[in-house]
Amino acid sequence: MIERSLFAAMTLLLSACASAPRVIEPGEPVTAFTNVTLVTEYGGARLDGHTVAVRGDRIIAIAADGALRLPDDAQLIDGEGRLLAPGLADMHVHYFNPAYGALFLANGITTVRDPSAGPNGLRLDAATLAGEMAGPRVYPSGQLIDGPTSFWGEAVTTDTPEQVRQRVRADAEAGLRAIKLYAELSPEQFAAGVEEARRLGLRIYAHVPRAMSLEQVLAYRVDSIEHLDGFDRALGAEGEYSSVRWAAVERSPMPELANEVTASGVWNTPTLIVLLASSRAFADIDAADAAPEMRYADAGLRAFWRSYYDRIPEGTDLEARYRVVLAGHQQRIAMLSALREAGAPLLIGTDTPNPYVMPGFSLHEELGFFLEAGFTRRDILRIATLEAARFLEQEGEFGIVAEGARADLLLLDGDPEADLDVLRAPAGVMAGGRWFDAAALTEMLAAQAEAAPAQ
């Protein structure tokens, strides 16, 4: 009888211990999302009625509602049953104006890759981490490295393979983890850049130089190719302008080319929006300038965009040119579809702020192009989160909601796996542990709209 009583008492004690709340000790401030439906990863588990606790820039605890004992001074955010999901990544941006940070966050983007940032990208990232500015985490490469006839001027020009090596070494010494090789490099310069980057452990982002073929660049097993560069020539098209070449490509070789790309292991960032946006805008410039998101474009950006328009020869039939570009755009979607069917590794990026590719806002249109290419919404969301992290060798750091991961979170009024447009207006965004509710996001956008004319 005594033994039975002791056993019963031990059972009750163990049961009580098992159900006791997990205690989050006092210390640095804690923010906790309660009453959320947790999306651990897109396509992964969904946990109703959960609490996610954040301290600093890290998720420190995840449990069912009521299973955490939070510090008395914790900031509680009632999710009211909404989805709490991973933040998005735009994997090709040029983020040189701190004002773009608010535009990225308001569109659910908590991570960006800037493949030509140089040390300024490191400074922006450091300022974000220090809480000095609002914005996404930045993964920068060195400023692009180009050949002697570069469109971008002396700052990026090199004349010899040794000069390319010097630029790569300078990027490494500056603390950058990647280089970018560009369109006017000779084959010898390109090879020197790859060899030096590999020696120093740097990643390699590339255009396909005019003097090289796509197959030659794939053979170097660079880490990524941007904009489907060189694909048009590989598909048999000729001509000076990529947008025109794409309209002339043959579709029949696309599956074979996609298989070659997949076998190489090289990632591709199609940035379909970048060739389309400017031509579409220039075909009706007044309508483009009247678009709602243009209120956030600073004066310098508007002038930069307008300079492209002003250089167009008088008498050019801009509507006809747009029709050609639109035909090429459909060919690019077909190539993306072939890459999907081949299982090629892909990233989603926009190349903002090229003309009329608005920071933050343009990502949603790019997501739609992937949908047109046959990807499911779940596939698209995984590319924009988990795959982005995998490419950057940051698995477990972002793209998921898990203990120990960076607190990059979206509070959403609907399910993006059913409707991607839900991502256009998050109920709130947490970036690196900093919380911005819908009112704060609206306030940041309003401040940018007010400041833009003078910037």
C-alpha positions in Angstrom: 0.0 0.0 0.0 2.8 2.4 0.9 4.7 1.5 -2.3 1.5 2.1 -4.4 1.0 5.5 -2.7 4.6 6.5 -3.3 4.3 5.5 -7.0 1.1 7.5 -7.3 2.8 10.5 -5.7 5.9 10.2 -8.0 3.6 10.0 -11.0 1.7 13.2 -10.0 5.0 14.9 -9.4 6.4 14.0 -12.8 3.2 14.9 -14.5 3.3 18.3 -12.8 6.9 18.8 -13.8 6.1 17.9 -17.4 3.3 20.4 -17.6 5.1 23.2 -15.8 5.6 26.3 -18.0 9.1 26.8 -19.4 10.6 29.8 -17.7 12.2 32.6 -19.7 14.6 34.2 -17.2 14.6 38.0 -16.9 17.4 39.8 -18.6 17.5 41.6 -22.0 14.0 42.6 -23.2 11.8 39.9 -24.6 9.1 40.3 -27.3 6.6 37.5 -27.5 4.1 36.8 -30.2 1.1 35.0 -28.7 -2.0 33.3 -30.3 -0.4 32.8 -33.7 -0.6 30.1 -36.3 3.1 29.4 -36.7 4.5 28.6 -40.1 7.8 27.0 -39.2 8.8 27.0 -42.9 6.8 27.3 -46.0 5.6 23.8 -46.9 6.4 22.7 -43.3 4.5 22.3 -40.1 1.8 24.7 -39.0 1.2 25.1 -35.3 -2.0 26.7 -34.1 -2.2 28.6 -30.8 1.5 29.1 -30.3 3.9 31.6 -28.7 7.2 32.7 -30.2 9.6 34.6 -27.8 12.4 36.8 -29.2 15.4 38.3 -27.3 17.8 40.5 -29.2 17.8 39.3 -32.8 17.2 35.7 -32.0 14.1 33.4 -31.5 14.8 32.0 -28.0 11.6 29.9 -27.4 8.7 28.4 -29.2 5.8 26.7 -27.4 2.1 26.3 -27.2 0.3 29.2 -25.7 0.5 29.1 -21.9 3.6 26.8 -22.0 6.1 29.7 -21.5 6.5 31.8 -18.4 7.7 35.1 -19.7 9.4 38.0 -17.8 6.9 40.5 -16.3 8.2 43.2 -18.6 8.0 41.2 -21.9 6.3 43.0 -24.8 3.3 40.9 -25.8 2.0 41.0 -29.3 -1.4 39.3 -29.7 -1.4 37.7 -33.1 -5.2 37.1 -33.0 -4.8 33.8 -34.8 -2.8 35.3 -37.7 0.0 33.5 -39.5 3.5 34.1 -38.2 5.9 33.2 -41.0 9.5 33.7 -42.3 10.5 37.0 -43.9 11.4 37.1 -47.6 14.7 37.6 -49.3 15.3 39.7 -52.5 18.5 38.1 -53.8 19.5 40.8 -56.3 19.3 44.4 -55.2 21.5 47.5 -55.3 21.0 49.0 -51.9 22.9 52.2 -51.7 20.3 54.5 -50.2 19.3 53.9 -46.6 15.8 55.1 -47.4 15.2 51.8 -49.3 15.3 49.9 -46.0 11.7 51.0 -45.1 10.5 50.0 -48.6 12.0 46.6 -48.3 10.5 46.0 -44.8 7.0 47.3 -45.8 7.0 44.6 -48.4 8.0 41.8 -46.1 11.7 41.7 -47.2 14.0 41.0 -44.3 17.1 39.8 -46.2 18.8 41.2 -49.3 21.8 40.2 -51.4 23.6 43.1 -53.0 25.9 41.7 -55.7 28.0 44.9 -56.3 27.8 46.7 -53.0 31.4 47.0 -52.0 32.2 48.3 -48.5 29.1 50.4 -48.5 27.0 47.2 -48.2 29.0 46.3 -45.1 28.3 49.7 -43.6 24.6 49.5 -44.2 24.5 46.1 -42.7 26.4 47.2 -39.6 24.1 50.2 -39.2 21.1 48.0 -39.4 22.5 45.5 -36.8 23.3 48.5 -34.5 19.7 49.7 -34.7 20.8 53.0 -36.4 18.5 52.4 -39.3 15.5 50.2 -40.3 16.1 47.7 -43.0 16.9 44.1 -44.0 20.1 42.2 -43.3 22.5 42.7 -46.2 24.8 40.1 -47.8 27.1 42.2 -50.1 29.7 41.3 -52.7 32.5 43.5 -53.8 31.8 46.2 -56.4 31.5 44.6 -59.9 34.8 43.9 -61.6 34.7 44.7 -65.4 37.0 44.9 -68.4 38.6 47.9 -70.2 35.4 49.0 -72.1 33.1 49.0 -69.1 29.9 51.0 -69.3 30.2 51.8 -65.6 33.5 53.7 -65.8 36.9 53.8 -64.4 35.9 52.8 -60.8 35.2 49.2 -62.0 37.6 48.9 -65.0 40.5 46.5 -65.2 42.9 46.1 -68.1 44.8 42.9 -67.2 44.3 39.6 -65.3 46.6 40.8 -62.6 44.4 43.9 -62.0 41.4 41.6 -61.6 43.4 39.6 -59.0 44.2 42.8 -57.2 40.5 43.8 -57.1 39.6 40.4 -55.7 42.3 40.7 -53.0 41.0 44.1 -52.1 37.5 42.8 -51.7 38.7 40.0 -49.4 40.8 42.5 -47.3 37.7 44.7 -46.9 35.8 41.8 -45.3 33.6 41.0 -48.3 32.6 37.3 -48.8 31.9 37.4 -52.6 33.0 39.0 -55.8 31.1 40.0 -59.0 32.5 39.4 -62.4 31.0 41.4 -65.2 30.3 41.6 -68.9 33.4 43.2 -70.5 36.1 40.9 -69.0 38.3 38.9 -71.3 38.3 35.1 -70.8 41.8 35.5 -69.3 40.6 38.1 -66.8 37.5 36.1 -65.9 39.7 33.0 -65.2 42.0 35.1 -63.1 39.1 36.4 -61.0 37.7 32.9 -60.5 41.1 31.5 -59.5 41.9 34.3 -57.0 38.4 34.1 -55.5 38.7 30.4 -55.0 42.1 30.8 -53.4 40.7 33.3 -50.9 37.5 31.4 -50.2 35.2 34.0 -51.8 32.0 33.3 -53.6 31.6 34.2 -57.3 28.6 36.0 -58.8 28.8 36.4 -62.5 27.5 37.9 -65.7 28.5 36.0 -68.9 31.1 38.2 -70.6 30.5 39.0 -74.2 33.8 37.3 -75.1 32.6 34.0 -73.4 29.7 31.6 -73.8 27.3 30.5 -71.1 28.8 27.0 -71.3 32.3 28.4 -70.6 31.1 30.2 -67.5 29.1 27.1 -66.3 32.3 25.1 -66.6 33.9 27.3 -64.0 31.2 26.3 -61.5 30.7 29.9 -60.4 28.2 30.3 -57.6 25.6 32.2 -59.5 24.7 33.7 -62.8 22.5 36.8 -62.8 19.6 37.8 -65.1 19.8 34.6 -67.2 22.7 36.3 -68.8 24.2 34.5 -71.8 21.1 32.2 -72.1 19.8 34.1 -75.1 23.1 33.6 -77.1 23.2 29.9 -76.0 19.7 29.6 -77.5 20.9 30.8 -80.8 19.9 34.5 -80.8 22.2 37.2 -82.1 22.1 41.0 -81.9 23.3 43.9 -79.8 20.6 44.1 -77.2 19.6 41.3 -74.9 15.9 42.3 -74.9 15.8 41.9 -78.7 17.8 38.7 -78.6 15.3 37.1 -76.2 12.5 37.8 -78.6 14.3 35.8 -81.3 15.4 32.7 -79.3 14.3 29.2 -80.1 12.4 27.3 -77.5 13.2 23.8 -78.6 16.8 23.8 -77.1 15.5 25.1 -73.7 15.1 21.7 -72.0 18.6 20.5 -73.0 20.1 23.8 -71.9 18.2 23.6 -68.6 19.6 20.2 -68.0 23.2 21.5 -68.6 22.6 24.3 -66.1 21.3 21.9 -63.5 24.2 19.5 -64.0 26.6 22.4 -63.4 25.2 23.2 -60.0 25.3 26.9 -60.8 22.5 28.9 -59.3 20.6 31.4 -61.4 18.7 34.6 -60.4 16.5 35.4 -63.4 15.4 39.0 -62.4 12.7 38.8 -65.1 11.3 42.2 -64.0 14.4 44.2 -64.9 14.2 43.9 -68.7 10.5 44.4 -68.7 9.9 47.3 -66.4 11.8 50.1 -68.1 10.5 49.3 -71.6 6.9 49.1 -70.2 7.4 52.4 -68.4 8.9 54.2 -71.4 6.0 53.1 -73.6 3.7 55.2 -71.4 6.0 57.4 -69.2 3.2 59.5 -67.8 1.3 56.5 -66.5 4.5 55.0 -65.1 5.3 58.2 -63.2 1.8 58.3 -61.8 2.0 54.8 -60.3 1.2 54.9 -56.5 4.6 53.5 -55.5 6.4 56.3 -57.3 5.7 58.6 -54.4 8.5 56.8 -52.6 11.1 57.3 -55.3 13.5 60.0 -54.3 14.4 62.8 -56.6 17.8 61.3 -57.4 16.3 58.0 -58.4 13.6 59.7 -60.6 16.3 61.7 -62.3 18.4 58.6 -62.9 15.5 56.7 -64.4 14.4 59.7 -66.5 18.0 59.9 -67.9 17.5 56.6 -69.6 14.3 57.8 -71.2 15.9 61.1 -72.3 18.6 59.2 -74.2 16.2 57.4 -76.4 16.5 58.7 -80.0 13.7 60.9 -81.1 11.1 59.2 -83.2 11.6 55.7 -81.6 8.4 53.8 -81.6 8.3 52.9 -77.9 5.2 50.9 -78.0 6.6 48.7 -80.8 9.8 48.3 -78.8 7.8 47.3 -75.7 6.0 44.6 -77.8 9.4 43.1 -78.7 10.5 43.2 -75.1 7.2 41.6 -74.0 7.7 38.8 -76.5 11.2 38.3 -75.1 9.8 38.3 -71.6 7.5 35.4 -72.5 10.5 33.5 -73.8 12.3 34.2 -70.5 9.4 32.8 -68.6 9.6 29.7 -70.9 13.3 29.3 -70.0 12.5 29.6 -66.3 9.8 26.9 -66.7 12.4 24.7 -68.3 14.8 25.3 -65.4 12.0 24.4 -63.0 11.3 21.1 -64.8 15.1 20.3 -64.8 15.3 21.0 -61.0 17.8 23.8 -61.4 18.8 25.8 -58.3 17.1 29.2 -58.5 17.0 32.5 -56.6 14.4 35.2 -56.7 15.6 38.8 -57.1 14.7 42.0 -58.9 17.8 44.1 -59.7 16.2 47.1 -58.1 16.5 50.1 -58.5 17.1 49.8 -62.2 14.6 52.0 -64.1 11.1 51.5 -62.7 12.0 48.5 -60.6 10.9 50.0 -57.3 12.7 48.8 -54.2 10.6 46.3 -52.2 7.4 46.6 -54.3 8.9 45.0 -57.4 9.5 41.7 -55.6 5.8 40.9 -55.7 5.7 41.1 -59.5 8.7 38.9 -59.7 7.0 36.3 -57.6 4.1 36.4 -60.0 6.4 35.6 -62.9 7.5 32.5 -61.2 3.9 31.5 -60.8 3.4 32.0 -64.6 6.4 29.7 -65.1 4.6 26.9 -63.4 6.0 27.0 -59.8 3.5 26.5 -57.0 3.1 29.2 -54.4 4.8 26.9 -51.9 7.7 26.4 -54.2 8.1 30.2 -54.8 8.0 30.9 -51.0 10.6 28.3 -50.3 12.9 29.7 -53.0 12.4 33.2 -51.4 13.3 31.9 -47.9 14.9 28.5 -47.5 16.7 28.4 -50.8 18.0 31.9 -50.3 19.5 30.8 -47.0 20.9 27.6 -48.5 22.6 29.6 -51.3 24.3 31.9 -48.8 25.3 29.0 -46.6 23.0 30.4 -43.9 20.7 27.4 -43.3 19.1 27.8 -39.9 19.9 31.5 -39.8 17.0 32.8 -41.7 14.1 31.5 -43.9 12.6 29.5 -41.0 11.0 30.1 -37.7 13.0 28.0 -35.2 14.7 28.5 -31.9 18.1 30.0 -32.5 17.2 31.4 -35.9 17.3 35.1 -36.6 14.0 36.8 -35.7 12.9 37.8 -39.2 9.2 37.3 -39.1 6.0 38.3 -40.9 2.6 38.6 -39.2 0.1 38.0 -42.0 -3.6 38.4 -42.4 -3.9 35.5 -44.8 -2.1 32.5 -46.2 0.5 33.3 -48.9 0.5 29.6 -49.9 -3.0 30.4 -51.1 -2.6 34.0 -52.3 0.8 35.6 -52.7 -0.8 39.1 -52.6 -1.1 38.6 -48.8 2.6 39.5 -48.7 2.0 43.0 -50.1 0.5 44.3 -46.8 1.8 42.5 -43.8 0.1 43.2 -40.5 3.6 43.6 -39.1 7.3 42.8 -39.7 10.1 41.8 -37.4 13.5 42.3 -38.8 16.5 41.1 -36.8 14.3 41.3 -33.6 13.0 44.8 -34.3 9.2 44.9 -34.4 7.3 47.2 -36.9 3.5 46.8 -36.7 1.3 47.9 -39.6 1.0 51.5 -38.2 4.8 51.8 -37.9 5.2 50.5 -41.5 2.6 53.0 -42.7 4.4 55.8 -40.9 7.8 54.8 -42.4 6.3 54.9 -45.9 4.6 58.2 -45.3 7.9 59.7 -44.0 9.7 58.4 -47.2 6.9 59.9 -49.4 7.3 63.2 -47.7 11.1 63.2 -47.8 11.5 61.8 -51.4 11.2 65.1 -53.4 14.2 66.5 -51.5 16.4 63.4 -51.5 
